[in-house]
């Protein structure tokens, strides 16, 4: 593992396990957002907001693990 100020890299197997989990989180968030059509407006707005934040945080995880080009400062701005 690299322990500089840049990205901490995981071994390939662990990276794939974590990436698969984040891909599933992303898919579930998309499903929740699409399922809200037709719900009560207040519930839909609140749930949509929470789900969008889940997607943002999941994106940070995916980028931190799988995209060495994204620097830590960029990740911190979202997280």
C-alpha positions in Angstrom: 0.0 0.0 0.0 1.1 3.5 -0.8 1.0 5.7 2.3 1.9 9.1 1.0 -0.5 12.1 0.8 -2.0 10.7 -2.4 -4.4 7.8 -2.8 -4.1 4.7 -0.6 -4.2 1.8 -3.0 -5.7 -1.6 -2.1 -4.7 -4.9 -3.6 -6.6 -5.9 -6.7 -9.0 -8.4 -5.0 -10.0 -6.0 -2.2 -10.4 -3.2 -4.7 -12.8 -5.2 -6.8 -14.8 -6.3 -3.8 -15.2 -2.7 -2.7 -15.9 -1.4 -6.2 -18.6 -4.0 -6.7 -20.2 -2.9 -3.4 -20.2 0.7 -4.5 -21.6 -0.1 -7.9 -24.5 -1.9 -6.2 -25.0 1.1 -3.8 -25.2 3.3 -6.9 -27.7 1.1 -8.6 -29.9 0.9 -5.5 -29.8 4.7 -5.2 -30.9 5.0 -8.9 -33.7 2.5 -8.2 -34.9 4.5 -5.2 -35.0 7.7 -7.1 -36.9 6.3 -9.9 -39.4 4.5 -7.6 -40.3 7.8 -6.0 -42.3 9.1 -9.0 -45.9 9.5 -7.9 -45.1 9.5 -4.1 -46.3 12.3 -1.8 -44.3 15.4 -2.8 -42.7 16.0 0.7 -41.6 12.4 1.1 -40.3 12.3 -2.5 -38.2 15.5 -2.0 -36.7 14.3 1.2 -36.0 10.8 0.0 -34.6 12.1 -3.3 -32.2 14.5 -1.4 -31.0 11.7 0.9 -30.5 9.3 -2.0 -28.6 11.9 -4.0 -26.3 12.4 -1.1 -25.8 8.6 -0.8 -24.8 8.6 -4.5 -22.3 11.5 -4.0 -20.6 9.7 -1.1 -20.6 6.5 -3.0 -18.9 8.3 -5.9 -16.2 9.5 -3.5 -15.5 5.9 -2.5 -15.4 4.7 -6.1 -13.1 7.5 -7.1 -10.8 7.1 -4.0 -10.4 3.4 -4.7 -10.5 3.2 -8.5 -9.3 6.5 -10.0 -5.7 7.5 -9.1 -6.2 10.7 -11.2 -8.6 12.2 -8.6 -6.7 13.9 -5.8 -7.6 13.9 -2.1 -8.6 17.6 -2.1 -11.2 17.0 -4.8 -12.6 14.0 -2.8 -12.8 16.1 0.4 -14.9 18.8 -1.3 -17.6 16.3 -2.0 -17.3 14.3 1.2 
